[in-house]
Amino acid sequence: KDNRSRFWGLYKRVAEEHDDEFLERYNSDMDIVLVFSGLFSAVSTTFIVAMESNLSPDPNDTTHALLTQLVQIGLGNFTAAGSTPVAPASTWSPSISTIRIQSIAYASLSFSLLAAFGAVLGKQW
């Protein structure tokens, strides 16, 4: 064997060792990213579900308004009851801060799921 074939044989062995270390290190890093993003997504989803009720009107307000209207009709006070039913939900809207917080929560969940998707693609590559 000449020097060139020994050089390329040594180069191949060193390159394979380096590549194996590289792949093992980044494979374990992607495992950590998958675990972290999974846990973060679960916690983020829990907060989103808990905050979801802030985006819709309280059904107790509607029930209370309709019961008040029924009592007024029952007492014969038709003018206080009004000719149209009271719908508090039609005038209700969520606050700007609630909408912003929900938007940030959904964005963080989306980025967490995107990170998990990227880690899965990286592991399969």
N, C-alpha and C positions, 0 to 999 in steps of 0.2 A: 504494500500500500504506500501511496505517496503522501506527502504532507497535506495536499488538498483534501483528500478523502478523510484523513484523520481530523482535519479542521472541521469539515462539515458534519462528521459523526459527533464530535464534541459539541459543536454548535447545536445540533439537533437535540442532544441529551439535555443541555443547559436550557434551551428554549422550552422543551417539554416540562422540565421542572418548574420553570418560571410560570408557564401557562397554567399548570396544575395548581400552583399556589394562588395565582390570580383568580382562577375560577372558583376555588374553594372559599377564598376570602369573600368574594362578591356574592357567591351563592348563599353564604351564611348571612351576609348583610341584607340580602333580599328577603330571607326568612324573617329577620328582625323587622324589616319594613312591613311585611305582610301581617305580622302579629300586632305591631303598633297601630297600623291603619285599621285593622279589624276591630281592635279595642276602642280606638278613637271613634270609629263609625258607630259602634254600638252605643257609646256614651252620647255622641252627638244626636243620634236618632232618639234616644230617650229624652233629651232636652227638647227636641223638636216636637215630639208627641205631647210633652207636658205644656209647651207654649201654644199648641194648636188651638186650645180653647179661647185664647185671647184674640183670635182672628174672626170669631163669630159672636153675634149678640147673645146675651144671656137669655136663655129660654124662660127663666123665671120672670123677667121683666114683661115679656109678652103675655104670659099666663096671668100675671098680676093686672095688667091693663085690661085684658079681656074679662077677668072676673069682676073688676071694678065696673066695667060697662054693663055686665049682666046684673049686678046688684042695683045699679041706677035704673035699669029697665024694670027690674022686679019691683022697685019702689015707686014706679010710675013717673020717674023724673026723666022723661025722654029728651029734654033739652040738654041735660047734663051728660046723658049717654052719647048724644051726637047722632047724626044720621049716617056717618061712615064709621066703620070699625077702626079702633085705634091700633096702629101697628108700630110699636117702638122700634122694631127691627129695621123699618124703612128709613129712619133717621139716624140709625147707629152706623158708625164707621170706626175701624180700628185706628189707634193713634199712630202717628208717623214713627215714633220710636219702636213700637211693636213691629211694624212692618220692616223697619231697618234691621232689628235684631233677628227677625225670622229670615230675612234675606241673607244675613251673614251666616246664620246657622246652616241654611241650605247650601250656601257656597262652601263652607268648611266641610260639610258632608260630601259634596261633589268632589272636592279636591282630594279628600281622603280616599274615596272610592277610585278616583283616577290614579292615585299613588299605588293602591293595591293592584289595580289592573296593570299598571306598568311593571310592578314587581313580578306578577304572574307571567307577563310576556317575557321579561328578562330571564326568569327561571326556565322557561320552555325554549328559549333561544339556545 
